[in-house]
Amino acid sequence: MSKTELAEHQAAKWGRNYAESDDGYSDMEVEERRGWRVIASWGSDGWDLGHWPYVMFYVRTGGWVEAGQMRGPVGDGVAQGPPPPGELVVLEAVYELLEIVEGDRTLWRFAAEEDRAAALDYLFLWYAAHEERRWSPVRLADREALEAGTLAVDEKFRGPYRDRQGVTL
């Protein structure tokens, strides 16, 4: 996925509600109550996804979607409820991705789980390049290829952490 493609899936942005949370760990508690699952260790060796507790990623599947339109969060990010009785809608699966950066939230929505996975690949590599960790598969010099969507992600850097036998933990 390219930077431009990711931007096309952005559904909303909003800041921290200090009445609910004041740091990354309390953000996690709030979002878990809303049905989000935080992503901790990532890939075969459990690399960081983001930069805990300042940058954390969450996923959620489901939601009410009107055909041709993404029904999004309002205000503090609480998703709208089901459509009013009698409203003709087509319900579709929605694969959501939430990034929280020091309280500021960005929500992306995808029609396919594979697209959300491609977005996670992009974001993982973006943060890995920025951090320039010794295990990182990319460096800042690779940022142009990453943003163009031409940088491939090795399978070991995908999906939730798996133990040496391949069991997801």
LINPEHU-V146733 format. One line per field, one symbol per residue. ss: DSSP state (@ for helix, = for strand, . for the rest). phi: phi as a letter, one per 30 degrees, with the letter a starting at -180 (. if undefined). A space follows every 50 residues. Layout:
ss: ???
phi: ???
This chain:
ss: ..@@@@@@.=====.........@@@@@@@@@@...===..=....=... =...=======....=..=...==...==...............====== =..=======..@@@@@@@@@@@@@@@@@@@........@@@@@@@@@.. ....@@@..=.=.....=.
phi: .cedddddcdcabacdcddcabadddedddddddjdcdccdbidciddcj bdcdbbcbbabkjcbdeibcdcdbhdjdddddddeiddbcdbdbccbbcc chjdcbccbbdbddddddddeededddddddhdddedbbeddedddddic cdcdedccidebddciddc
